[in-house]
Amino acid sequence: MRIAVPVAGGLISPHFARGEEFVFFDVEEGDVKNSISVIPPPHGPGVLPQWLREQGASVIIAGGMGTRAQALFSEQGIEVVLGALSGSADEIVASYLSQTLEKGENLCDH
C-alpha cells in the first residue's frame, strides 16, 4: 500500500490540492517501510488524481476535498480518507495505520 498525504508548512494540508508537497508512505504488513516527499505538478482539473495514481498511491489522506475530486480519485482506484485534523504526515499515517485517526468534517467548502 502507498499512502499519500498533502503537506503545507510541515503539517497536513486542509485541502488536498493546496499542499506544497506530497509525502508518500510505503506500507507493508501495517508498517511504514519508506517515505518520500515529492513536489506535485501544477494544480489543474484532474491532474492530481492521475499524477498520484502514476506515483503508485492507493490511499490519500486529506483534510478536505471537493466532490468532483473525490469522484476522480475513485476512478483512479485511490481510496479517499477525509476530515483528517492537523498534524504532521508521519503522525497522520501512524494514527491511520493504528486505526486511531481522528477525523472531523470534510474541510473543503465545495
C-alpha positions in Angstrom: 0.0 0.0 0.0 1.2 3.5 -0.8 -0.4 6.4 1.2 -0.2 10.0 0.0 -0.5 13.0 2.4 -0.6 16.6 1.1 1.6 18.8 3.3 1.9 22.5 3.7 4.1 24.2 6.3 5.1 20.7 7.7 1.5 19.8 8.5 -1.3 18.0 6.6 -2.9 20.5 4.2 -6.6 21.3 5.0 -7.3 20.9 1.2 -5.5 18.2 -0.8 -4.8 20.5 -3.8 -3.1 23.2 -1.7 -0.3 21.0 -0.5 3.2 22.3 -1.2 4.3 18.7 -1.4 3.0 15.2 -1.0 4.6 12.7 1.3 4.3 9.1 0.1 4.5 6.3 2.7 5.2 2.7 1.5 3.4 0.4 3.9 3.9 -3.4 4.2 2.1 -5.6 6.7 0.9 -2.5 8.6 4.4 -0.9 9.0 5.9 2.1 7.2 8.9 0.9 5.2 9.8 4.1 3.4 8.6 7.7 3.0 9.5 10.3 0.4 8.4 13.9 -0.3 7.6 14.9 -3.8 6.6 18.3 -5.3 3.4 17.9 -7.2 2.7 19.2 -10.7 0.7 22.5 -11.0 -2.9 22.0 -10.0 -5.5 21.7 -12.7 -8.7 19.8 -13.2 -8.0 16.0 -12.9 -4.2 16.5 -12.8 -3.5 15.4 -9.2 -5.6 12.2 -9.1 -3.9 10.9 -12.2 -0.4 12.0 -11.0 -1.0 10.4 -7.6 -2.0 7.1 -9.4 1.2 7.3 -11.5 3.1 7.7 -8.2 1.6 4.4 -7.0 -0.8 5.9 -4.4 -3.6 3.6 -3.3 -4.8 5.9 -0.4 -4.9 9.6 0.0 -5.5 11.2 3.5 -6.5 14.8 3.4 -8.4 17.4 5.4 -10.8 18.2 2.6 -11.7 17.6 -1.0 -14.5 18.6 -3.4 -16.9 16.0 -4.7 -15.5 16.2 -8.2 -12.0 15.4 -7.0 -13.4 12.5 -4.9 -15.0 11.0 -8.0 -11.7 11.4 -10.0 -9.8 9.6 -7.2 -12.4 6.8 -7.2 -12.0 6.5 -11.0 -8.2 6.1 -10.4 -8.9 3.4 -7.8 -7.5 5.5 -4.9 -9.2 5.3 -1.5 -10.0 8.8 -0.1 -9.9 9.5 3.7 -11.2 12.9 4.5 -11.5 15.1 7.6 -8.0 14.4 9.0 -7.2 17.0 11.6 -3.9 18.8 12.0 -0.7 17.0 12.4 2.5 16.0 10.6 2.2 13.5 7.8 4.1 10.9 10.0 1.6 11.4 12.8 -1.4 11.2 10.5 -0.2 8.0 8.8 0.7 6.4 12.1 -2.8 7.1 13.5 -4.4 5.8 10.3 -2.5 2.6 10.4 -3.3 2.1 14.1 -7.0 2.9 13.3 -6.9 5.9 15.7 -7.0 8.7 13.2 -9.3 11.5 14.4 -11.5 12.8 11.7 -13.9 15.7 11.5 -15.9 17.1 8.7 -14.7 17.3 5.2 -12.7 20.6 5.5 -13.4 21.5 1.9 -16.1 24.1 1.4 -17.2 23.0 -2.1 
